[in-house]
Amino acid sequence: MACNLARELPRPLAFVFSGGANLGSVQVGMLKALLDAGLYPDFVVGASVGALNAALIANHGLEAGAAILETIWQGVRRQDIFPGGAWSQAWHLLRSRTHLHPNNGLTALICRWLTVTTMEELRMPLGVLATDLQRQRGMLFNCGPLHPILLASTAIPGIYPPVEIDGVAYIDGGFTSNIPLLAARRMGAQSLVVLDVGGSCAPHEQPHHIAEMVVTAIRASLRTRVLLEIPAVAAETPVLYLPSPCLETNPLLDFTSSTQLMAEAEAICRDFLSTCPTPQIGRMVGAPHLHPEDLMCDRDAPPHASD
């Protein structure tokens, strides 16, 4: 039986965008499936690359924003975002002592595609999570200058430079909450749609690049936190957790598969949304994407509840 999410989910409804580096393209496929289902957000919240995707939706609206994001992800290449070879990166690290890459590429992308410069000017409310570097705690931004806030949320430690806002240095929001569920609740969400790009199976290839190693380590440490947070959130708020493609062989900094990932995510989510029941308080629909290693530490633990 097809779900009637647009009518039955309590409002305000938030779309929650996870981090995920190059896998942000998966969220474009998810957005197209949500559009087809007639499901529109009242506001959006994101961390890391999810903050960039969410900002485009908040700026242009769901339909136009999804089309723009599709164009961006079809055209972006690794050198646009992570420029330079090994020697260039080593020299940059030697000079900066903090990071491998400048954030010029991200800055250019933000300036090209966003038509406003402050969060107050956006078409719909936007929440962006960044991490206070000194206090190691998350900071939710929903007002203020848009460009530095987005650069802060995407400042992967060791890869991009920290970004200073009002005298405070910030790094990647995914470092404290890769899926900002609690931030969405703080902004008043009465129901959540989660756009998590974490694949449903673990990649077979080991990371070979230092940037890939950093991102892999961050993802692994944050996955456990999601598994702990989501049941508590779902106990109080209806949660629709969208499925994600299996990503066995997609290198973490390779953007060449973006078009394929968008198509796969759209197909998977269309099927899911056409038959799913409506989430209820205490009854989440869908589940966080579990990798086999997530279950190896405690073989006797009960399985995670899902629909």
N, C-alpha and C positions, 0 to 999 in steps of 0.2 A: 504494500500500500504506500503510495507516494506521500511524502511528508508535506505538511502545510506550514513550513517554518515561518514564512513571511507573516502569516496571520497569528500563529500560536506562540512564537517566542516573545517573552516579555521585553518591553522597551524601558530604557534605552538598551540597544544592542551594540556591542563592540566587536569589531574584528581585531584579533590579537595576532600580530605578525612576529614570528620567531626570528632569531638571527640564523646565519648559515652561510656566510661568504658567498661563493659563486652559486649556491643552491637557491638563492633568492628568486631565480627564474621559476622554480616550482610554484611559488605563490601566485604568479601570473596565471598559470593554468587553473589554480584554485579559484581565483577571482572570476575568471570567465565562466566557470561552472556555477558559482554563486549568482552571477548575473543571470544565467539561464534559468536558475531556480527562482528568480525574482526576489532575492534576499539582499537588502541594502543595509549598510551600517548607519547608526546614528553618530558614532565616532570611531576612530581607529587608534590603536596603540601598537608601538613596535620597538624592538631593540636591534641594534647593529644594522645589518642590511635590511632587516624587516622594517626599521624606522624609515629608511629611504623609500621603500615601497609604499609604506603607509602614508608618508608625506605627499607622494604623488597623488594618491587617492584623495587625501584631504584637500589638496590644492585644486584638482581638476574634477572631482566627483568620481564615482565608481566606474561608470561606463567609459568616459573619456580617459580617466586615469589608467584603467586596465589596458586600453589601446596604446597609450604612450609607453607604459611599462613593457608591453610586448615589443615595441620598436626598439627600446633601449636594450633589452636583454638579447634581442636578435643581433644587435650590432656591437655590443661591448666585447672587448678582447682583454686578455690578461695584461698586456702591456699598457692598456688604458688605465688600469686600476693599480697594478703592481709592476711599475716600470723598472727596466734595467736588468742586466744579467747578474751573475754571481759576483763578479768583481765590482760592479757598480754598487751592488747592495752592501758588500763588505766595506767599501770606501764610505758609503753613506753612514753605515753603522759606526765606523771609526770616527767620523766627524761629529755625529750627533750623540753617540753613546747611548741612545735610547731606542732607535728604530731603524728598520731596513729600507723603508720607502717613504718618500714625501707624499702628502695627501693632495697634491696638485690635481691629479686625475679625478679624484672624487669631487674636489672643489669645482672643477670645470663642468662635471656632469650635473651637479646641483644647480649651478648658475644657469646652465642651458635649459633645464627642463622645469624648474620651479619659477612661477610668475610672481611670487610674493617673497618678501624678505623677513616677515615676522609671523609668528604662529597665530596672532590675533587676526590676520588677514585671510587665513585659510577658509575654504568653503565649509568645512566641518571641523569639529574639535579634533586635535591630535595630541596624543601623549607619547613622549619619547623618553626612553630610559637610558641614562648614562651612569657611569660608575665614578664616584669621588675617589680619586687615586690615593689620597692620603688616608682617608677614613675607611676605604674599601667597603663602601656601602652605596646602594643604588640611589639615584636622584631622578625623580620623575619631573620632566619639563612639560608644561602645557601652555606656556606663554613665553614671550621673549624672542630674541633674534634667531631665525630659523636655521640659517646656514651653519653657524658655529655649533649649535646644538646637535645637528645631524652629523657633523664631522666628529664631535665628541662621542656620540653613540656608536660610531663605526671605527673608532681608534683602537684597533686590535693591538693589545700590548706587545711591544717588541717589533711590530710591523709598521704601524703608523705612529706619528708623534701624539702625545697627549694634547688636549685642546683646553685652553684656559678660558673660563667663563666667570666673570665677576671675581677674579683673583683665585679661583679654584681650578685645579687641574683635573680633567676628566678623561677616562678611557672608555672602551667599548662597554655598552650597556649589557651585552650578553654575558659579561664577566660576572655580574651579580644575578641576573635573571634573563636567561636566553629566551624565555617565553613569558612576557610580563603580564601574567594573569592577575596578580595582586594589584598591579598598577591600574589595570582596567577596572577592577573592583573599586579602587580608590576614586576613580573618576565617575563612578556612579552606575556602572554597567549592571543591568538586571539579567542579562544573558550574554554568553560569549560564544563566538565562532573562532576556533583556533586554527591558524594557518601555520602549522609546524612543518618545516622543510626536512626534518630528520627522516632519512629513509627507513623503510621497514626491514632492512637487512644491512648487515655490516659490510663495508667495502673490503674487497679481497686484497687490494694493493696497499702496501705500507707507504707512509709519506716519505718522500725523498728530499723535499725542499724544506728549509728551516721554517718558512712561513707556514707550510702545510703541517709541520710538526706542532707548531704553536696552536693552530686552529684545532687540530685533532685533540690535543690535550685539554683545551678549553671545553670542547664539545663533550668529551668523556666525563669531565668533572661535573658539568652542568646537567647531564642527563639524569643523574640520580636525584638532583634537586627537583626536577620536574615531576618525577615519579612520586616524590613525597608531597609536593604542593597540590597537584591536580585533584586528588581525592577530597582534600579539605575544601578546595574551591567549589568542586562539583556538589558537595554536601549542602551548599548554600545558594548556588547559582546554576541555572541550566547551562550546560556546556556541550557544544557540538564540536567534536574534534575530527577535523578532516583527515582522510587517509593521504599518504604520500607514496610516490613511486619507490620501488626498490632501487638502491643506488650502489650496486656492487663494484663498479669499475670507473666511477667518476672521480678523477683527481680533484683535490679540494680547491685548487687554483686554476682549473681548466674551465673556460667559458664556452668551449666549442659545442657542448651538448645542450646548451640552453634551449634551443628550439625543440629538440626532442623531449626534454624534461617538461617543458610547458605543455606539450601535446599529451604526454602520458599523464601528467597531473590532472589536466582537464578531463580526460576520459575517465579516470578512476573516480574523481569527485562527482562527475555527472551521474555515474552509476550509483554511487553512494547516496547522493542527495535525492535520487528518484525513488528510493525505497526505504530510507531511514525513518524511524519513529521520531517524534518530537522530544527533545530532551526535557527532563523534569528536574526539579530540585532533588538532589540525591540520586539521580539516574542519568549519568553521562551517556551520550551517544558517541561512539567511537572511542578510541583509546590512544594514549601516547605510544609512539612507535618504539617497540621493544627490539633490541638487538639480542642475539643469543647470549652474549657475555653479560647482559644485564641480569640474567637469571642463574648464573653459574655459582654465585657466592652462597646462595641459600636454596638448595634444590627442594627443600621441604616447605618453602614459603608458599602460601596460597596464591593462585594466579590473580593478576590484576583484573578487577571487575570491569566489564565493558559490554556494550550492546552490539 
